[in-house]
Amino acid sequence: MADNLPSEFDVIVIGTGLPESIIAAACSRSGQRVLHVDSRSYYGGNWASFSFSGLLSWLRECQENSDIVNESPAWQEQILENEEAIALSRKDKTIQHVEVFCYASQDLHEDVEEAGALQKNHAAWPPTEDGSLSAVSCEVPTGQTASSDPERALEVKDVEATAAGEKEHHRDDETCVSSTSEEETSKNVPAAEDVAEQPKKHRITYSQIIKEGRRFNIDLVSKLLYSRGLLIDLLIKSNVSRYAEFKNITRILAFREGRVEQVPCSRADVFNSKQLTMVEKRMLMKFLTSCMEYEEHLDEYKAYEEITFSEYLKTQKLTPNLQYFVLHSIAMTSETASSTIDGLKATKNFLHCLGRYGNTPFLFPLYGQGELPQCFCRMCAVFGGIYCLRHSVQCLVVDKESGKCKAIIDQFGQRIMSKHFLVEDSYFSENTCSHVQYRQISRAVLITDSSVLQTDSDQQISILTVPADEPGTSAVRVIELCSSTMTCMKGTYLVHLTCASSKTAREDLEPVVQKLFTPYAEVEIENEEVEKPRLLWALYFNMRDSSDVSRNSYNDLPSNVYVCSGPDCGLGNDNAVKQAETLFQQICPHEDFCPPPPNPEDIILDGDSLQPGASEAAPEAPKEMASLENPAEPSA
């Protein structure tokens, strides 16, 4: 029972975000006794994924900003004379400026069971004179649970057949990572003609979105995995990859002169491209080859160290077309802030990741980014970690003489001792964070009825960068997910927009939304061609970015209390993995970070307990894992 936990652990982790979950798994794997708690009712914190109804419940929690449990006044009385307490916050203040809009029509003849469904938005497009969209007053359904509920991480569930193969996916302990390439997807997904056979394009109502809400897995943070990035390497090394499945990002897009275009990535794509002339193709291949070898000729780049990568590209023999593709769709760096070396490094990383699992460098986890923290939580539990959701911690107890933290006091007033404490940034009170300067991330989540660039296949997963229009603002990263990613219902796309905040999320991202989408019209469109995808539903919010905060910025933290940051604004997950490994080495300086699990044949049974044998060699990889670790390079 959560109100009667063991009184002592080696490591207590507060928060179940990706860095905390990786550290908990690594500590548990190295033999530490781990207690992993979260005051929320779901895994992942700001890394979580929700069903549609779960997201609405999360929105209500953000708007109410209410406590999860009543404060127990008894904990102050447990602090002794030679101790002091660091009170923890029970209010999540990492999400701000939440705004929701619904453009899909509400079919009044349909019975919407969920209480307080959003009503139809009568706002006109473009925005009103004050530059804003008419906000929809919304009552969020009560009693809904997030898709990332506590049972989901460990419980095997059957899900509806995906568009890729029309077969059930069973996620259990024996499920290994499968990376579905674009070629495989084209074999398995229904052809575009099948969709075209429908008499009319089916109009999607808000009632349908509500009823199909469990088909959605909506990420709070939008990221992708580089195929040769730190997280993929860690998933393979630790064998945590068997808990997840992935799909390839099938295409990289660019937004230029008001149009969305596909960017050629691989050598085959470049030479098959109709957008580039033969001269441009040779220019591009020569430049990309030099980027792969730039570290061997650093002396040649000293003259360009003081200029931006954008200015450097202008000195090369590249047309404006090629400069744009390299800057915004390959290097994906800032036009004004990234140095030449930063741009070359990003370009080399992009090229290095090409071809490992497909024609783009990126993978996306089925069921959303929120699966990844749960995978590491499962590993931690397998090696003996104890988990408690909906379990808040009132305070950290510090010994005055040693200056170190010795225990926590939880919501039940129980004192739990430990040697090390890891706390996610959002749990610290305003007193602890009074000198911390946070940045913000602007986020938008859209549900649309078609892709930003329609092709023969309706199962495309795309990434698009829209450059900044004004000085001082950031480029906007757009990730568009189709239904085969198990993140949205059939006939819709889930679109994530992300950028570093300069204003509120809606002010930062709404101009890009207007460029790419049009609101779902009331009038029936029969023969009229709609150039842009139609927007059914939109959510804007700002999320705290604590990734670059120095530990010294927090007030009076004991040396054995470690801070884990929330999600950063970057595309990949390297920051979370680096942070986790650094903190793990401080806790267990002589231990390997997430080593492979022991071979089952080497585990010695000793009574009722399991003890790993002397040999801890990695088990023989199954075929799927072998292809993940040593994938065949596709022929260009």
N, C-alpha and C positions, 0 to 999 in steps of 0.2 A: 504494500500500500504506500502511496505517496506521502501519507502523513506518518509513516513509520519507517523511514529510510535508515540504512546503516549510518552510524555516527561518524565514520571517518573514511576518507578517500585520499588518493594521491593527487588527483587533479579534478577540479570542479570547473565545468565549462558552462557559461551562462549565455544563451543565444544559440540558435541552430542555423546560422548563415553558412555559406560555403567555407570560409576560412576556419570558423569554429568547428565545423563538422569534420574537416580534413584533420585538424589538430586532434580532435577527440579520437578519430579512427587511428591516427598514428600512435597516440599515447596508449590506447587500449591494446593495439597490436604489439607494442613493446613491453607489455606486462603491467602497465600502470592501472590502478583501480580508478575508473572514470565515472563521475556523475555528470550527466548532460541534461540541463534543465532549460526550459523556455516558458515565459509567462503567457505566450500566445497559445492558441489552440491548434496550430499547424506548424509544420517544419519549414525552415528556410528563412524566416524573418523577411527582409526586403529582397531575398533571392527566391521567394516562393512563387508558385503557380496556382491559379485558382480556376475553378469552373466559373461559368458566368454568374450563377446565383451566389457562389462563394465570393466572387469579386464584389458583388453588390453589398454583401454582408461586411466585407472588408472596408468598403467605402463608408458605410454607416459608422463603423468603429472609428475611422479617421475623422469623420465629421463630428461625432459626439466627443471624441478624445476622452473617453471615460475610463475609469479604472476597471481592471478585469476582476479584481477581488477587493473586498473591503479590507482596509488596513487593520492589522492587529496591533492595538496599543501596547500589548504585552512585551514586544521585543525590546523596547527601550529599557525595561526593567532587568533584562538579562545581561546588560553591559556592566561589567565589573569595574572597580575603581582603577585597576591597572590596564584597562582597555578603553578603546574609543571606537566609534562606529562611523563607517562611511555609508550613508543612506543611499539606496539606489532608487532610480525613478521608476514609476509604474505607468507612466504615460509615454506613448510613442510620439515623439515630436519630429520624426524624420520626414513625414509626408505633409506637404503644404499645398495650398492653392488648387484644391481638387475641384474640377468642373466636369460635368457630364452632359452630353447632348445626345438626343435620340432623333434620327431622321427617318427611320423605317416607319411605315404606316402601321397603325394599330387596327387589326381586324376585330371590330366590335362583336362579330358573330362567334368568334372563337372564345372558348372558355380559358381564361388565363388563371391558373390555380394560384400562382404566387401572389401573395398580398403586396399591394403597393407597387405594381408594375409601372415602369416609366410611361408617361403619356407622350403622345406625338408632339414633335417640335414643329411649331409653325414659323420658326425663324426663317427669314428670307436670306438668300445668298446673292450677292456678297454681304458682309456685315453691315450693321446699322451705322448711323452717322457717327456714333461715338467709337466706332471701330470694334465693337464687340458683337458676339453672337448672342441671341436671346437664350439665356440659360433655362434649362428645364428644371422645374422643382421636382424633386424625386424623393419618394419614400422607398427606402431599400427594404426588400423582403426580410422579414424576421425569421429566425429559426433555420437559416440556411447554413450549410457548412462548406468550408473550402474543399476543393478537390484534393489539396495536399493535407488531408486530415491525418491524425496520428496513425490510424490503422493502415493508411495507404502504403506507407513505406515498407511494411512487412507483410501485408496481406496480398495474396494472389487474386487478381481480379480478371474476369473476362471482359474484354471491351468489344464494341461493335467492329465488324470487319472494316479494315481501312480500305481506301481506294486502291492501295497497292496490294492486289492479290485477293481481295474479298475473303480474307481468312482471319480467324480470331487470333489476337495477340495475347499470349499468356505471359505475364511478367512474374517469374519466380526466380528462385536462387540459381537455377541452372540455365537461365537465359543469358547467352553471351551477346556481346556487342555485334550488331550486324550493321554494316555500312552500305546503304543502298545507293548504288551509283545511278547516274542519269540514264545509263543504258538499261539498267534493270528496271528503273521506274517506267521507262517507256514501254517495256514489255508487259508490265503488270497493271498499270493504271488504265482505266477505260479511255478509249480514243475520243478525240474531240467530237467525232461524228455521233457517238452515242449520246453526247449531251445535246447536240444539235437536233437529234430526232424528236426532242420534246416539242410539243406544238407551239408553245410560246415560252419565252424566258420567264421562269417562275418568279413571281414577285415575293420577296421575303418580308414578312411582317415581324414586328417586335414580339408578337405572341410566339412565333416560331422560334425566335432566338431564345426566349425564356424556356420553352418546352424542350429545346435541344441543348439546354445550357450545360449539361454534363459532357457534351462533345467538345466544349471549349476547355483549353488549358492556357490561361492568360498569364504571362510572365510579368512580374513587377519590374524586373530589370531585363533588358534586351541585349543578349550577347551571343557570340558564336564561338566555336572551338577551332583554333588553328590546328590543322591535321598533324603538324609537327610541333605543337605548342607544349608547354609544361603540363597542362592538365591532361591532355591525351597521353603523354608519357607516364604520368602518375597513375592514370586509370589502368593502363596496361601493366605497369610494374607491380601494382598492388593487387591486381586481379579484381578490382572493384568494377571494372568494365563489364563483368558478367551480369551486373544488375541493371544495365541500361542498353538502349538501342539508339542508333543514330541514323540520320539521313544526310546525304550530301546537299550542300547549297548548289543548285543546278546552274545558276547564272549570276553574273555580276553586271549591273546596269549603271548607266551614266545619265544624268539629266543635263542636256545642253540645248540652248536656244529654244527652250520651251518644249523639248521632246525628250522622251525616254528612249535610250538606245542600249543595245547589248554590247558589252565590252569583250573583245577577244582576249582570252587569257593564255591558254596553252599554245604551243607552237602550231598545232593543227588548227586551232581556232583562228590564229593570226593569218595563216595562209588560206583559210577558207572564207575569211571575212570579205564581204562585199562593200563594207564601209571604208576600207583602206585601199589606196592605190598600191601597185606593186612596189613603187619607190618607198612609200610609207611603211610597208611591211618589212622591207629590208632595214630601213632606219630603226624601226622598233626592235627588231630582233637583235641588231647590233648593240643598241643601247642597253637592252635587258641583259645581254651577255656580259657587258662591261660592269653592270651593277652586281652581278653574281661574283665578280672577281675584284670588286673595289678594294677589299681589305688587303689584297696582295700588292696594291699600288697606291697606298695612302699618300705618298709624297706628291702624287699628281693632283690630289684634291686639296692640298694646303691652301692654294690660292682661292678656293671657294668656301673656306671655313667660315668666313664672316658674312656670307650672304645666305638667303633663304633657298630652300630646295626649288621653289618656284622660279626664282631668278637664275638658279643654276641650269634648270631645264631650258631656259631661253638661250643659254650659251651653247647648247648642244644642237646638233643638226636634226632637230625635231620640228615638225609642223605644229601649228597651234592645236590642231586636232589631237595629235599624239601627246603633246604636253598636257592637255586637259585629261586624257585617259590615264596617263601615268600618275599625275598629281592626285586626282580625286578618286580613281577607281582601283589603282594598283597599290601605290604607296598609302593612300587614304590619309594624307597628312594635311596640316593647316597650310593655307596659301601664304600666310604672313608670319607664322610663328615657328615653323619647322626649319631647322638648319639643313644644310646640304647633307651632312653626315647622317642626320636623323632620317632624311628622306631616302638616302641610299640604303640605310639599314632596314627601313620598312619595306622597301622594294625587294631587297634580297630575301627577307623573311617571307614575303608573299610568294616569290618564285620558288623558294625552298620547299614550301608547303604544297605546291602544285603537284598533282599527279599521284599523291600517295593513296587517296581513295576516290579520286574523280578529277574532273576538269577544273575544279576550283579548289582553293586552299581550305575551305571551311566545312565543318560538320555542325549539325544541329541535333540536340537530343530529342527523341520522340517524347511526347507528352510535356515538353517544355523544359526550360532551364531549371525549374524547381525540382526536377528529378535528381540533379547532381548532389545537392546537400544530403538528400535522403539516401543516396547510394552509400555515401561515406558514413552516415549514421548507422546504416545496416551493418557495415563492416565493424564499426565500433561495438555494436550490440553482439555480433558474432563472437567477439573476443572478450565479452564480459561487461561491457559498458552498460550503465543503467540510465534509462531515459524517463523523464517526467515532463510532459507538456502541461499547459495550464497551471504551472507551478512557479509562482513568483518568489523572488528573493528580496527580503526586506532590507538587509544591510550586509556589509562586510565588517567583520570584527577584527580590529587591529590591536596587537599587543604593543603597549606604549614603550616598554623597555627595549624590545628588539626592533620595533618599527615595522614588523612584518605582519601580513594578514594571516590569521590563524583559523578563521571559521566564517561560515555564513549563518544567518538566521533566516529561515524560510517563512512562508505565509502561515504555517502552523505553529510557529514559534520554536521549531526544532533547530538546535545548534548542530551544524555539521562541520567537522574539522577537515582540513586539507593542507597539503604542502604548497600547491600551486593553484592559482585562480585565473581563468581567462574570461574576460567580460567583453561582450560586444558593445561598441561605443554608445548605442542608443539607450543602454541601461543606466548610464551615469547621469546623476542629477545635474541641475543647473549650477550648483555650487562647485562641483568637480570640474565642469566644462566652462566655467565663466571666462577663461582666457582663450578658449579655442575658437579659431576662425574657420568656419565651414564653407565649402563651396556647395553649389547646388547642381543637380541634374534635371533638365527639363525632359519630361516623358509624355508621350501620347500613345494611346492604344485605340486602333480603329478597327471596325468590322466593315468590310466592303463586299460588293457583290461580284467583282471581277478583278483581274490583275492589272497592274499599271502598264504592263506590256503583254498583250495577249498573243499567244501562239497556238499551234495545233494542240499542244498539251495544256490541260488546265491544272496540272500538278507540278507547277514550277515553284521553287523556293529561291528567293532573290534578295540581293543586297544592293542598295542604291545610296549614293552619297549626293546630296544636294548642296552645292557650295553656298557659302554665306553671301548675302546680298549687300550687307552694310559692314563697314569697318567696326571692329569691336564685337561682332557676333560670330558664332561658330557654325561650321558646316553641320548639316543635319543628316544623321545616319538613318536610313529607312530599311527595315527588314520585313519582307512580305512572306508570310507562311501560308501554305495551302492545306487542305484538309488531310492529306496523307501524312502530315507531321503530327496528327492527333491533337491539334491545338484549336481546331474550329470545325463547325458543322459543314457538311457537304454543300456546295453552292456558294460558299463564302470564303473570304480570305481574312486573315488576321494580320494587321499591319502595325509594326512598332516603329515609333519615331523617337530619336534620342539626340540630345546635344547638351553641351555645357550651358548652364543658365546664364543669361544676362538680364532677363526679366522673369515674369511668370511663365509657366510652361505654355499656356495658350498664346501669350504674346510672342513667344519664341517660335512656336511650331505651327500656329494657324496659317501664316503665309505659305508655308510649304504644303500644308493640307489643301489649301485653295488651288495651288498650282497643279496638284496631282489628282484631285478628286472633285466630284460634284455631289451636292446633297441628293438624297433619294427623293425624286420628284413625286408629287401627289398625282399628277395627271398620268393616265395610262399611256405608255410609249409603245407604239406598235411597230411602225415602219421606220421611225426616226432612229438614226444611228447615234449612239452616245459615245463621244470620243473618250471621256474619262470614266474611270470606275465610279460607281455610285456609293456614297457614304451612308451606311446604315446606322452606325452608333459610334460615338467618340468619347474618350476619357482623356483629360489632361491633368497632370499633377507634377509637382516638384518633389524630388527626393534628395535627401542630404547625401553629400559626398564627403566621407571622412577619411578617404584613402591616403591623403598626404599629410595628415595631422601628426605632428611630432608627439611622442610620448611625454616629453617635457611640458607640453602645453596643458596637460591635465594637472589639477591641483592635488599635491600631497598623496600620490599613489604609492603604496608600498612596493618594494622591489619584486615581490613574488606575485603581483597582480599585473597581468598582461592585457593589453587592449587589442581587440580585433576590430577592424574597420568594416563598414558596410560596402556595398558595391561601388565601384568607380565608374567613370564615364567611358572607359576604353571598350573596344570591341571584344577583346579576348579576356581570358581569366588568369593571365600570368601573375597579375598583382596579388590575387588571392592565394595562389599556390606559393609564391615567394614568401608572402607574409606568414603563411602556415608553417613552412619549413624553417624559417628564421626563428619563430617562437618555439617550435618543437625542439630545435637544437639548444635553446636556452634552458628548456625544461629537462631534456634528456640528451645532454651533450655528447654522449658516447654511443648513442643508438642510431641504427639505420632508419631513415625516414620512409615509412610505409613499405617495408620489404615484402616480397612475394609471400603468400601464405604457405605454411608447411605442406608437404606432400601428405595426403591422407594415409598413405602406406607407412609413413614414418612416425605417425602418432601412436604413442604407447598407452594402452589402457592400464590405469593403475587404480583399481577399485572402481569408484564411481566418477573419478575425475579424469580429465583428459590432459595429458602432458605432451607438449611437442617433443619429438625425438631430437637427436643430435643433428640430424640432417634437416636442413630447411631449404632444400633446393626447390626451385619453382616447379610446379606440376607440369606435366606434359600438356601443352595447349591443345584444346580441341581445334577442329578445322577452322571454325569461324574465328577463333582467337589467333590462330597462326596467320590467317590472312590479314588480320588487323596489325599484328606485330611486324610481319614481313610481306606487305602487300606487293603484288607484282606491279611494276611500273608500267602504265599503259603506253603503248606505242604511239608516238606522235605521228 
